[in-house]
């Protein structure tokens, strides 16, 4: 029986979480998370050629979308494993350690990076390109038969768009990364569905994207529902070409997705990082007055997120992660003022959580949210 919490995470370049890092992981952390000459597939393709094209040695289910990708991808892999296939998943970002992304342990991650490091240095690969190549090469070396692979950013120019996957899952589409993907949901959906290869089966979590999936080259389009479990089940069955031998009741559990933390009766950490993520979160929260700790990236609609979060709490502790994308705590607090009865600014994330716990008291409710990067940093401090 599978169980669910949610999705693995930190943003590229954090280095937070997990065991003490070996030399290859420390080298990885020093790489740029972003390309200096624009997005494209040239470097990752050249890197994979130098590695013998490991991506051609296993089948893939490619998971794209705005929210829920990690949970869906990990659940696909676990469902296929239960059917007797050697399967694995590649996720991004992570919460508790880089190894989460490659579905391995810290020692396995160190070895996987060592396998690709020389070639990655030769082509000057970015951090995400290196991680992606490490995952694909590691899966091939492990004899994986099918990998569930989560796209990092969009789809068309994402490093994972080298797979020619037989199954593509589009979880949902929100306005995000407009400077890269486009300023409408339709444009963003087109960028995500650009990963579809002719003849692929496409699973959509939102029915409005079915026509676009057909136009992108799909041979079959299914809409099984919006939940990660429904999407993962449909994706696994599409790969199998038939029904699962046993239907699961829950999706896979991952850190940072509606996760109970701490020793108090009610402390929830959730990596909702955009308005759609907050909309998913709110109805799942108990009807309590939460003391909320939040850090939000500057490129997100922070005002909409704060306005929604105020439905579940009268107190907001504004903080910030170490990412240069994070809104300064003072700026976030200023945005929060119209929505919360009480707003405080605590620059250091760990101290912000401590302050929320003190305000809530031993029996009160605490919610930590707004950024997966925030949760990763807090996990590293525990």
C-alpha positions as CSV (number, residue, x, y, z in Angstrom):
1,X,0.0,0.0,0.0
2,X,1.4,3.4,-1.0
3,X,1.2,6.4,1.3
4,X,1.5,10.3,0.5
5,X,2.9,13.5,1.8
6,X,4.1,15.3,-1.3
7,X,7.3,16.4,-3.2
8,X,11.1,16.6,-2.8
9,X,12.8,19.8,-2.9
10,X,15.5,22.6,-2.8
11,X,16.2,25.0,-5.5
12,X,19.3,24.5,-7.6
13,X,22.4,25.8,-5.9
14,X,21.3,25.6,-2.3
15,X,23.3,22.6,-1.0
16,X,21.0,22.3,1.9
17,X,19.9,19.1,3.5
18,X,21.3,15.6,3.7
19,X,24.5,14.1,5.0
20,X,28.0,15.5,4.8
21,X,28.9,16.1,1.2
22,X,31.7,14.4,-0.7
23,X,34.0,16.3,-3.2
24,X,31.7,15.7,-6.2
25,X,28.6,17.1,-4.5
26,X,30.6,20.1,-3.3
27,X,31.7,20.6,-6.8
28,X,28.1,20.4,-8.0
29,X,27.0,23.0,-5.5
30,X,29.5,25.4,-7.0
31,X,28.0,25.2,-10.5
32,X,25.7,27.9,-11.8
33,X,22.0,26.9,-11.7
34,X,21.3,29.0,-14.7
35,X,22.8,29.1,-18.2
36,X,24.8,32.2,-19.1
37,X,23.9,32.1,-22.8
38,X,20.2,31.4,-22.7
39,X,18.2,28.2,-22.4
40,X,18.6,25.4,-24.8
41,X,19.4,21.7,-25.2
42,X,22.8,21.9,-27.0
43,X,24.9,21.4,-23.8
44,X,22.8,18.5,-22.4
45,X,22.7,16.7,-25.7
46,X,26.5,17.1,-26.2
47,X,27.0,15.9,-22.6
48,X,24.8,12.8,-23.1
49,X,26.7,12.0,-26.4
50,X,30.0,12.0,-24.4
51,X,28.4,9.7,-21.9
52,X,27.1,7.2,-24.6
53,X,23.5,8.4,-24.6
54,X,22.3,6.7,-21.5
55,X,18.8,8.1,-21.9
56,X,18.2,5.7,-24.7
57,X,18.7,2.6,-22.5
58,X,15.3,2.8,-20.6
59,X,11.8,4.0,-21.1
60,X,10.4,7.1,-19.5
61,X,7.3,8.8,-18.2
62,X,7.9,12.5,-18.4
63,X,6.1,14.7,-15.8
64,X,5.6,18.4,-16.6
65,X,3.4,21.0,-15.0
66,X,3.3,23.7,-12.4
67,X,2.4,21.9,-9.2
68,X,2.4,18.3,-8.0
69,X,5.1,17.0,-10.3
70,X,7.3,15.5,-7.7
71,X,4.5,13.6,-6.0
72,X,3.2,12.4,-9.4
73,X,6.6,11.3,-10.7
74,X,7.6,9.4,-7.5
75,X,4.2,7.7,-7.4
76,X,4.5,6.6,-11.0
77,X,7.9,5.0,-10.2
78,X,6.6,3.2,-7.1
79,X,3.5,1.9,-8.9
80,X,5.6,0.5,-11.7
81,X,8.0,-1.1,-9.1
82,X,5.0,-2.8,-7.5
83,X,4.3,-4.3,-11.0
84,X,7.8,-5.9,-11.0
85,X,9.6,-3.3,-13.1
86,X,13.0,-1.8,-12.2
87,X,11.9,1.8,-11.9
88,X,13.2,5.1,-10.4
89,X,12.3,8.7,-10.4
90,X,14.2,12.0,-11.0
91,X,12.8,15.0,-9.1
92,X,13.6,18.6,-8.5
93,X,14.2,20.4,-6.4
94,X,14.8,18.6,-3.0
95,X,14.1,19.2,0.7
96,X,16.3,16.9,2.7
97,X,19.2,16.2,0.4
98,X,20.4,16.2,-3.2
99,X,20.2,12.4,-3.3
100,X,16.4,12.7,-3.2
101,X,16.5,13.9,-6.8
102,X,18.1,10.7,-8.1
103,X,16.1,8.3,-6.0
104,X,19.3,7.1,-4.3
105,X,21.3,7.6,-1.1
106,X,24.1,10.1,-0.5
107,X,26.8,7.6,-1.5
108,X,24.9,6.8,-4.7
109,X,24.6,10.5,-5.5
110,X,28.4,11.0,-5.1
111,X,29.2,8.2,-7.4
112,X,26.6,9.3,-10.0
113,X,28.1,12.8,-10.2
114,X,31.6,11.4,-10.4
115,X,30.5,9.4,-13.4
116,X,29.6,12.5,-15.4
117,X,31.8,15.2,-13.8
118,X,34.7,15.2,-16.4
119,X,32.3,15.3,-19.4
120,X,30.2,18.0,-17.7
121,X,33.3,20.2,-17.1
122,X,34.2,19.7,-20.8
123,X,30.9,21.1,-22.1
124,X,30.5,23.6,-19.2
125,X,27.2,22.2,-18.2
126,X,25.0,24.0,-15.7
127,X,24.1,22.5,-12.3
128,X,20.7,21.2,-13.5
129,X,22.1,19.8,-16.7
130,X,24.8,18.0,-14.7
131,X,22.2,16.6,-12.3
132,X,20.0,15.5,-15.1
133,X,22.9,13.8,-16.9
134,X,23.9,12.1,-13.7
135,X,20.4,10.8,-13.1
136,X,20.1,9.4,-16.6
137,X,23.5,7.8,-16.6
138,X,22.9,6.4,-13.1
139,X,19.6,4.9,-14.2
140,X,21.2,3.3,-17.2
141,X,24.0,1.9,-15.0
142,X,21.5,0.5,-12.5
143,X,19.6,-1.3,-15.2
144,X,16.4,0.8,-14.7
145,X,13.7,-0.3,-17.1
146,X,11.5,2.8,-16.8
147,X,12.2,6.2,-15.1
148,X,9.6,8.8,-14.1
149,X,11.3,12.1,-14.8
150,X,10.2,15.5,-13.6
151,X,10.9,18.5,-15.7
152,X,12.7,21.4,-14.0
153,X,11.5,24.5,-15.8
154,X,8.8,24.4,-18.5
155,X,9.6,21.7,-21.0
156,X,10.7,22.8,-24.4
157,X,14.2,24.0,-23.3
158,X,14.4,22.0,-20.1
159,X,17.3,19.6,-19.8
160,X,14.9,16.7,-19.4
161,X,13.6,17.2,-22.9
162,X,16.0,14.6,-24.3
163,X,13.9,11.5,-23.5
164,X,11.4,10.9,-26.3
165,X,9.1,9.6,-23.6
166,X,6.3,7.3,-24.5
167,X,4.1,8.8,-21.8
168,X,3.8,12.5,-20.8
169,X,1.9,13.7,-17.7
170,X,0.8,17.4,-17.5
171,X,-0.3,17.9,-14.0
172,X,-1.7,21.5,-14.2
173,X,-0.7,24.9,-15.5
174,X,-0.3,28.1,-13.5
175,X,1.2,31.5,-14.5
176,X,4.8,31.2,-13.6
177,X,8.3,32.0,-15.0
178,X,6.6,34.3,-17.5
179,X,9.9,35.8,-18.6
180,X,10.9,32.3,-19.9
181,X,7.6,30.5,-20.6
182,X,5.2,33.1,-21.6
183,X,2.6,35.4,-20.0
184,X,-0.6,33.3,-20.5
185,X,-1.5,29.8,-19.3
186,X,-2.0,28.8,-22.9
187,X,1.6,29.8,-23.8
188,X,3.0,28.1,-20.7
189,X,1.0,24.9,-21.5
190,X,2.5,24.9,-25.0
191,X,6.0,25.2,-23.6
192,X,5.3,22.3,-21.2
193,X,3.7,20.1,-23.9
194,X,6.6,20.7,-26.3
195,X,8.2,17.6,-24.7
196,X,5.5,15.4,-26.4
197,X,7.0,13.0,-29.0
198,X,4.9,11.9,-31.9
199,X,2.8,8.9,-30.9
200,X,3.1,9.5,-27.1
201,X,0.2,9.1,-24.7
202,X,-0.5,12.3,-22.8
203,X,-2.2,12.4,-19.4
204,X,-3.7,15.8,-18.5
205,X,-4.8,16.9,-15.1
206,X,-6.9,19.8,-16.6
207,X,-9.2,18.9,-19.5
208,X,-8.7,22.3,-21.3
209,X,-5.2,21.1,-22.4
210,X,-6.5,18.0,-24.3
211,X,-6.7,19.8,-27.7
212,X,-3.2,21.2,-27.3
213,X,-1.9,17.8,-26.4
214,X,-3.4,16.4,-29.6
215,X,-1.8,19.2,-31.6
216,X,1.5,18.5,-30.0
217,X,1.6,15.1,-31.5
218,X,-0.1,12.8,-29.0
219,X,-1.6,9.6,-30.2
220,X,-3.8,9.3,-27.1
221,X,-5.0,11.8,-24.5
222,X,-6.5,10.9,-21.2
223,X,-8.0,13.0,-18.4
224,X,-8.3,10.8,-15.3
225,X,-8.7,13.5,-12.8
226,X,-6.7,16.3,-11.1
227,X,-5.1,14.5,-8.2
228,X,-1.5,13.3,-8.2
229,X,-2.8,9.7,-7.5
230,X,-5.1,9.7,-10.5
231,X,-2.5,11.2,-12.8
232,X,0.2,8.7,-11.6
233,X,-2.1,5.8,-11.9
234,X,-3.0,6.8,-15.4
235,X,0.6,7.4,-16.3
236,X,1.7,4.0,-15.0
237,X,-1.1,2.2,-16.7
238,X,-0.3,4.0,-20.0
239,X,3.3,2.7,-19.8
240,X,2.1,-0.8,-19.0
241,X,-0.6,-0.8,-21.7
242,X,-3.1,-2.1,-19.2
243,X,-4.5,-1.8,-15.7
244,X,-2.4,-2.1,-12.5
245,X,-2.7,-5.4,-10.7
246,X,-3.7,-3.5,-7.5
247,X,-5.1,0.0,-7.4
248,X,-3.4,2.2,-4.8
249,X,-5.3,4.3,-2.3
250,X,-2.7,7.0,-1.7
251,X,0.1,8.8,-3.6
252,X,3.7,8.6,-2.5
253,X,4.9,10.5,0.6
254,X,7.6,13.1,0.2
255,X,9.1,15.7,2.4
256,X,7.8,19.3,2.2
257,X,4.2,18.5,1.0
258,X,1.6,18.9,3.8
259,X,4.2,17.4,6.1
260,X,3.7,17.3,9.9
261,X,6.8,18.6,11.6
262,X,8.0,19.2,15.2
263,X,6.7,17.9,18.5
264,X,3.6,20.2,18.8
265,X,0.2,18.8,18.0
266,X,-0.2,20.8,14.8
267,X,2.8,22.1,12.8
268,X,2.6,21.8,9.1
269,X,5.3,22.5,6.5
270,X,4.2,22.8,2.9
271,X,6.1,24.1,-0.1
272,X,3.3,25.9,-1.7
273,X,5.2,28.4,-3.8
274,X,2.6,30.0,-6.0
275,X,-1.1,31.0,-5.7
276,X,-2.3,27.6,-7.2
277,X,-0.2,25.8,-4.6
278,X,-1.8,27.8,-1.8
279,X,-5.3,27.2,-3.2
280,X,-4.5,23.4,-3.0
281,X,-3.2,23.8,0.5
282,X,-6.0,25.8,2.2
283,X,-8.9,23.4,2.2
284,X,-6.6,20.6,3.6
285,X,-5.7,22.7,6.7
286,X,-7.7,22.2,9.9
287,X,-10.0,25.1,10.8
288,X,-7.5,26.7,13.2
289,X,-5.9,30.1,13.6
290,X,-2.3,29.4,12.3
291,X,0.8,31.4,13.1
292,X,2.2,31.4,9.6
293,X,5.9,31.6,8.6
294,X,6.4,32.5,5.0
295,X,9.2,33.2,2.6
296,X,8.2,33.9,-1.0
297,X,10.3,34.4,-4.2
298,X,10.1,37.8,-5.8
299,X,9.0,36.4,-9.1
300,X,5.8,34.9,-7.6
301,X,2.5,36.7,-7.0
302,X,3.2,37.2,-3.3
303,X,0.2,39.5,-2.7
304,X,-2.3,36.8,-3.9
305,X,-0.5,34.2,-1.9
306,X,-0.7,36.3,1.3
307,X,-4.3,37.2,0.7
308,X,-5.2,33.6,0.5
309,X,-3.1,32.5,3.5
310,X,-4.8,35.1,5.7
311,X,-7.9,32.9,5.5
312,X,-6.1,30.4,7.8
313,X,-4.2,32.7,10.1
314,X,-4.2,36.1,11.7
315,X,-0.4,36.2,12.3
316,X,2.3,36.3,9.6
317,X,6.0,36.0,10.4
318,X,7.8,37.3,7.3
319,X,11.2,35.8,6.7
320,X,13.5,35.1,3.8
321,X,15.6,32.3,2.5
322,X,19.2,32.7,1.3
323,X,18.2,32.5,-2.3
324,X,18.8,35.7,-4.2
325,X,15.3,35.2,-5.6
326,X,13.7,35.6,-2.2
327,X,11.8,38.7,-1.3
328,X,13.5,40.5,1.6
329,X,11.6,39.8,4.8
330,X,10.8,43.5,5.3
331,X,9.3,43.8,1.8
332,X,7.2,40.7,2.4
333,X,6.0,42.1,5.7
334,X,4.9,45.3,4.0
335,X,2.8,43.2,1.5
336,X,1.3,41.3,4.3
337,X,0.2,44.2,6.4
338,X,-3.2,44.7,4.7
339,X,-4.1,41.0,5.1
340,X,-3.1,40.0,8.6
341,X,-3.9,41.4,12.1
342,X,-0.4,40.8,13.2
343,X,2.8,40.9,11.1
344,X,6.3,40.5,12.3
345,X,9.7,40.5,10.5
346,X,12.4,37.9,11.4
347,X,15.1,37.8,8.8
348,X,16.6,34.4,9.9
349,X,14.3,31.6,8.9
350,X,15.0,29.3,11.9
351,X,14.3,32.1,14.3
352,X,11.1,33.0,12.4
353,X,9.8,29.4,13.1
354,X,10.8,29.7,16.7
355,X,8.9,33.0,17.0
356,X,5.8,31.5,15.4
357,X,6.0,28.6,17.8
358,X,6.2,31.0,20.7
359,X,3.2,33.0,19.5
360,X,1.1,29.9,18.9
361,X,1.9,28.4,22.3
362,X,2.3,24.7,23.0
363,X,-1.1,23.8,21.7
364,X,-1.4,26.3,18.9
365,X,-1.1,25.7,15.2
366,X,2.0,26.7,13.0
367,X,2.2,26.7,9.2
368,X,5.6,27.1,7.4
369,X,5.1,27.7,3.7
370,X,5.8,29.9,0.6
371,X,9.0,28.4,-0.7
372,X,10.5,25.0,-1.1
373,X,13.9,26.6,-0.6
374,X,12.8,27.8,2.8
375,X,11.9,24.3,3.9
376,X,15.2,22.9,2.6
377,X,17.1,25.4,4.7
378,X,15.1,24.7,7.8
379,X,15.6,20.9,7.3
380,X,19.3,21.5,7.1
381,X,19.2,23.3,10.4
382,X,17.4,20.5,12.3
